[in-house]
Amino acid sequence: MLKLLLADDEPLERLAIRRVLEKERPAYQIVAECGDGAEAVALARELQPDVMLLDVKMPEMDGLEAGRAIRELLPGARLVFVTAYDEFTYARQAITMGASQYLLKPVAGEEMISMLDDLAGEIARERADRQETENLKAALEEMLPQIRLGFALDLVAGNIKQEEIRARAEFLGLNPLPRLVLLAAVDNFHAGTENMPEIERQFLKKKILQIIERAVSQWPGALVAPGFRDEFLLLVPVEHISGRQTVRETAIRLGEKLCDLIRRQTLLTVTVGVGRPADSPAGLTRSYAEAAAAVEYRVLYGGDQVIHADDVTVRPGYRQHFASPAEQELAHAVRLGDKDAACRQLARLIAEMMLKQEMRPPVLKMKLLELGSLVTRAALEGGAGAEETAGIFLAGSSEFMSLESLDEVRAKMIEKVGLLADKVAEAREHRNSNLIRRAVKFIDENMHRDLSLEEVARQVDLSPCYFSRLFKKAQGENFLDYLTRLRLKAARELLLTTGLPVTEIAARVGYRDYRYFGQVFKKLEGCTPTIFRGRGKHS
């Protein structure tokens, strides 16, 4: 239906136009008519007609002035000017404001109907185009999550060129672009949900995805996507991180936030692996590999924590795509320094090879040497030293090939793989021992300050959660217990060897509140500081 507004100060002219339309085009509805330009503008604002028939000469406000005002109100409306004066000046002014037609009085019925039919066709086509555009936009809105998912997976897989990265990021409105990967892996998802129907398991995964999306909703340019198995990818930009906080600290805090939110809202736990920032989005493959490798260390240190690639000396440059899942499992055990698991898996692999009739001894030896190259790379990735590791297989390769007994071949191979796993474990233990020694030294020298676990972790470049577990494993007690024991030891010495007031002693050993110091002292020593001092004097 076409809606028209008729503005003419001659009632007979309006009546004539109305009758023609009622007879020839009853579907064209005159929604209002008036006799001056000011009223025409008011009615146009209220009724929003499709077409306005405006007499050029009207009292108060003429048709041209009214047309200008209506054009600002309704840019898409059609303006048709009607006048008894065939003057070029009027026509030119009408054209400059985008008039659709210019008719002379008396208006011929056929001419007016033909003109309105043309305008109705234009309007119908525009409406159809707008509807099609709206439909496309709606369809695109529905597809956007899938487009974002595809973009995230392409980035971490390296299946996208730099030019396409820019184009797709612009299309998705991502600015700045992501340069860092966090990988949130659900701990023991299968065991924790084995009694659930599959629909509930999928709903739970969806809930975790939504928790992560909400957590980074204020982080510009972040991409969140489900990963492989029970994992979730988080790709974030780092340009907005400034001030005292480093990229590493910010990423670790984000990971800790995710651990906390998911634990509280789902009763499941996640381990968040954090990669190192890439120089550009094209380098996210490496950052993802680092995050994925960091997550693997939950086998050693437990889940429900953040593990940064720097915490575990991840070297993704050595990562290989292994020929089979069994070989991947072997490499994984070597990378973690798990000698027992590595030797068990290797024994299974050798048994499978020996069962194959076509696997003759020379072929088996070559296959095992090939496998030796792969596990050597896995050991390097796990942090073992390059010089001592490389020679384990290379130095004895000729001796290995000269072995005649398959049992000897098997034993030698297991010995070498076990040695590789030991090298990884030794390197990690050496590194961890050095880190803990540095941490203990820092605590000893700064116990008098308001010292936090986070500050000590920063001193040794570890995430707080990872440092906490490492410290307890190495020292046999947690950070707070160690710090408290250290402070009370110093307090006991000061109480017995000086006459300092208890308030000053409390401050000297790191307690701002001397009352709290007294409570802690009494709890662990069985008496107040004053009584302890008195007993010391009488002993």
N, C-alpha and C positions, 0 to 999 in steps of 0.2 A: 504494500500500500504506500502511496506517495502522499506526504503531508504538505499542504500548501498554506501560506499566509498571504493574504491579499490586502495591500495598503494603497488606497486611492481615495482622494477627497471627493470624488464624484460617486454618489450612491448608485446612480443608474449604470455607470461603468462596472461597478462591482457586481451588480445584479446580473448584467449581461454575461460576464465571465462565469459567474456561478451557474447560470442556466445552461451554458454551453457544456460545462464540465458535468453537470448532473445528467445531461442527455447523452453525451458522447463518452465520458470516462467517469462513471459513478465510483470507480475504485480510487480515483484521485480525490482525496478529502481536503476540503478547505477547513482547517482547524480553527481559524479566526480571521476576522477582517476588521480594518480600522481606517480612519480618514486622515491620520497625520503620521509623520515619521517618528516622533518621540514614542507614541503608543506602539508603533511597529517594533521598535527596539525592545520595549518592555515585554511585548508578547513573544518575540523571538527568544528572549532569554528564558521565559517561562515554558514555552511549548516546544522549542527546538524543532521547527519545521525543516523539511528537506529542501523546499523551494520557496522563495519569496518573490512575489510579483509586486514591485515597488513603482508607484507613480513618481516621476521625477519632480514635478511641481506639486508640493503639498504645503499647507501652512505650518508654522512653528519650526518644523525640521523637514527639509526637502528629502526626496528619495535618495539622492547621492550621499548626503550626510548620514542618513539612516543606514545606508548600505555600508559605509565605512565602519560605523559602530557595530553593525551586525557581523561584518567580516571578522572583527576582532573576537566577538563572542563565539561565532560558529564558523571556523575556517573552512569546514567541508560543505557548508550549505551553498545552494545555487542561488545566485541573484539575477533576477530578470527585471530590467528597467523598462517602464512603459511611459510614453510621452506623446503629446500631440505635436511636439516640435521636432522637426527633422533637422536638428542642428548638429554639426560635426563636434562642437565643443562638448555637448552632453555625451555623445557617443564615445569620445576620447576619454573623458573622465570615467565613464562606466567601464571601459576596457581596462584602464589602469588599476582599478580595484578588483579585477578578476570577474567581471560580469559574465554570466553564461550566455545571455541573449539581450538584445535591445529591440523592443517592439514599438511600432507606431500606432497611435490611436486613429481611428477606431480599430481595435484589435480584431483581425480576421479569425474566425473560429477554427478553420482548418489549419492555419499557420500556427496558432497557439497550441492546438492538440498535437501537431507534428513535433513542435518544439518540446512540449512536456513529455511526449513519448521518448524522444531522444535522451532527455535528462533522466527519465525513469530508468532507461537502459543503462546509462552511465552509473547511476547510483546503485542499481542492482549488481552490476559487475564489481563495483568498489566494495560493496558489502560482502560479496562472495569471496573477493580477494582477502578482505580483512578476516573473514571467518576461516579461510584456509590458513592464513598466517597464524591466527590464534590456535588452530588445531595443531599446526606444526610446532608452535611454541609449547603447547601442552604435552605433545608427544615427546618433545625434546626434554622437557622437565622430567618426564618419567624415565627417560633414557640416561639422564645425567649421571646417576649413581653408577650405572654400568660403564659409561664413558670414563668416569674418574677411576673406576676400578681397573679398566683396561690400561689407562695411562700409567697408573702406579705399577702394575705388573710389568709393563713394557720397560719402565725406567729401571726397575731392579734387575730385570733380565738382560738389559742392554740391547733390546730389540728395536731401538728407535734412534734415528739420526738427529743431530743437533737442530737442523732446520725444522724438523717435524716437532721436536720438543717445544720450540718457541711457538709454533703455530697452534698446537693443541693446548698449551698453557694459556695462550691469549684467548682461545675459544672458551676455556673453562674459567677464565678470570683469575688465574693464579699468578699473583705477583706479591712478593718475590717468589722465585722457584725453589723447590726443596733441594737441600744438599746433604741431608743427614737422615739415616735410617735407624729407627727403633723397631725391634721385633718383640712383640708380646706373645709368649708361648704359654698356653694353659698347662699347668702342672698336673700330670696324671688324669687328663680329662676322661679317658676311657674308663679307668677304674672308678672315678668319682661319679660317673653317670651310667654305669653299666646296667642298672636296674630301671633306667628311664626309657619310656617309649622314644622312638627316633624323633618324633615331632617335638618333644620337649627338649631333646638335646639340641636340635637346630634352633629352637627358640632361645635357648640359653646362649648359644653362640651369637645370635642376633643381638641379644641384650648386652653381651660384652662389647660387641662392635659399637653399639649405641653409647655405651659408657665412655669408650675411647673417643668417639666423635664429639661428645659433649665436653670432654676434658680439654680438647684442643680447639674448641669452637672459636675462641678468641685469638688463636694463633694464625696469623694471616698466611695463606698459601699452603696450609697443611693438607696432606692427603692421607686418608685412612682406608684400608682395604683388607678383606680377609685374605690370609696367605695360604700356605700349604698346610695340610693336616689341621692341627688345632692352634694355628698361629694367626696373628694379626699384624699387618704392616702399618707402620706410621712413618711417613716421609715428611720432614719438616724443613723449612728454610731457617737460616741462622743469621741473616743480615740484621734483624731487629735486636739481636742480643748485644748489649753494650754495657758500659760501666764496669763495675768490679766483678760481676758474674761472668764466668767464661762459658763458652759453648758447652764444654764438658759438664760443668756444674748444673747448667740449666737443663740439659738433657737428662742428667741423673735425677734431678728433682721432678721432672716430668714423669720419668719412669717410676719413681717412688709414689707419686700421686696416683698413677694407674694401678700399681700394686694395691694401694690402700683402698681405692674406690671399688675395684673388682672384688677384693676380699670381703668388703663390708656389704656389697650389694648382691653378690652371687654365692658367697660361701666357698667359692673356688679361689685358687691362687694362680698367679702368673709369674713367670720369670721374664724380665725385660732385658734383652740384649741391646746394647748401644754401640753402633759403629762410629767410626771417625768421620768428621765432615769431609765431603768431597769438594774438589775445586770448582766443579760445575755439576749440573744435573746429570750430565753424561757419565759422571763417575759414581753414581749411586749404586752401581753393581758391586763395587768394592765395599762401599759402606754397608750394604746389605749382607755381603759375605762375612764381614767382620761381626755384625750384629748376630747373625745366625751361628757363627762359631762361638761367640761369647755365651749364647744360650746353652750350648752343649755342656758347659762346665757346671750346670746345675746338678749333673750326675755326681760331681765331686763335692760341691759346696751347698747343695740343697736349693730348693725353689723359693718362691715368694720373695724375690729380691731383684735388684738391678745389678747387672754385670756389664761393665764397660769393656770394650775391646782392649783398652790399655791395662785393665786389671789382670788380664790373662795372657798378655803378649801374643795376641792373635796375629798371624801372618797370612792373610788371605792370598797373597801372591803365589803361595805354594799349593793352593787348593786345586785338586784335580777332579775330573768327572770319572768315577770308577766304572768298570765294566759291568759290575753286578751289585745288587744290594748286599750280598755276602762280603764282597771286597770293601764296600763302603763301611760296613760294620767293623771290619778289621781295622781299617784306617782310623775310624772314629775312636776305637779303643787305644790305638797307639798315640793318637793326638792328645788323648786325655792322660796318657802315662799309666794306663791300667794294664799292667803286665799280665795278670791272670786272665782277664777277658780277652786280651789280644792273643795269647797263646791258645786258649780254648777255641777261639774262632779260626785261627790258622790251622789247628789240628782238624777241624771240621772241613775246611776248604781242601786240605791235602787229601783227606779221606775221600771226598767227592771226586777229586781229580784221579786218584788211583783206581777208583771204581770204573772209570771210563776205559773201555778196552783199547780205544785208539790212542790213549795217552801213554806212549812208550817212555821209558826212563829219560832219554835225552830231551824229549819234548817237555816232560814234567819239570826237569831242571830249568829249562829255558823259561817256562811259564813261571816258576817260582822266583827266578832272578828278576823277571819282569815285575812280579808282585813286590819284590824287594825294593825296586825303584819307587814304587807307589807308596809303600809304607815309610820309606826314607823321607819322602816329601811330607808325609803326614807328621812325622816326628819333627821336622823343621818347622812346620806350621804350629806344632804344639809348644815350640819354644826351645827345643834342643839346639845345641851349638852346631854350626854348619861343619866345621872341620872334623870334630870327633864323630859326628853322625855319618857323614858321607863315606868314610872309610870302612864302616861296618860291613857293608855288602861288597864294595868295590875291591877292598884289599884281599878278600878271600874268594873271589869269584872263580879263579882257576882251580883252587883246591876244591871248591864246591862242585864244579863240573866233573872233577876226577873221581868223586865218590861213586862207588859201585852199588852199595846197598841202599835200597829205598828207605830203610829204617834210619840209616845214617843221614840221608838227605833230609828226611823229616826232622830228625833231632837237631841237625845243624841249622835248619831254617827256623825252627822254634827258638833255638838259642839266640839267633841273630835278632829276631823280632822282639824277644824278651829284652834283649840288650837295648834295643831302640826305645822301647817303652820305659825302661829304667832311666835312660838318658833324659827323656822328657820329664819324668817325675823328679829326677835330681835337679834339673835346671829350674823347675818350678819351685822346688823346695828351697833351693839356693836363693832364688829371687824373693820368695816370700819371707825367708829368714832375714834377708837384708832389709826388707821393708819393715818388718816387725821391729828389728833392732833400731832402725831410724825412728819409728813411732815411739818406742819405749824411751829412747834418748830425749825426744821432744817432750814427752809427758813428764819425765823426771826433771827436766829443766824449766818446765812451765806449770808445774802443779799448783803454784801459788796463785795463778790467774784463774779466771772463770773459764775453765777449759771444757770444750765440748768434743764429743766424738766426731762431729762433722769437721771441726777445725783440724783435728789430728789426721783424719782421712785425707783432707786436702793437702796436708804436708807431705804425704807419701803418694799422692796422685791415685787414690782409690776411691770408689764410691763408698759412702758411709755404711751401707748394709753389707757389702762385700768385706770391707775392712773389719767390721764388727765380728763377723763369723771367723775370719782369718785370725784375728787377734785372740779370740777365745780358744781356737784350736791350738794356737802356738803357746799361749800363756797358761792355759788351763782355767782361766777365769775371764769374765767379761770386762770390758773397758771400765765401767763404773766401779766395779769391785776392786779392780787393780788400782785405780786412781784413789779410791777411798782408803785402801790399805796403805798406800804410799803416803798419803796426807797424814793419816793417824800415826804412822811410824815417826814422821817428822815432828808431829805434835807431842808425842810421848817424850821424845828427846828434848824438846824445848821446855816442856813442863818440868823435867828432872834436872836440867842443866842451867836454866835461866830463871830469873825472877820476873819475867815478862807477864803482864796481866793476861788472863785467858782470852779476853777480847782481841788483844793484839796477836796472840798465838794463832787464834782462829783465822785472822786476816792473813797472817804469814803463810799458812798452809792452804789458802784458797777458799776459805769460807767467809763470805761477806756478813752473813747472819750468825753471830756467835751463839745464839740460842739453838739454831739448827745444828751447829757444830757440837754443842753439848749433847743434843739428842743422839746424834750419830755416834759420838764418843761413848756415851753410856751404853748404847745398844751393843756395840762391838767389844767394849772393854769391861762392861759390867759395873761401871761406876762413873761418876762425873769427873771432869778434868781436875777439879779442885781436890776431890777425895784422892784421886790417883796421885796428884802431886804430894799430898800429905803422907800417903803411904810410902812414897819414895823417900821422903825425908827421914822416916822412922825405920827404914829397913837397913 
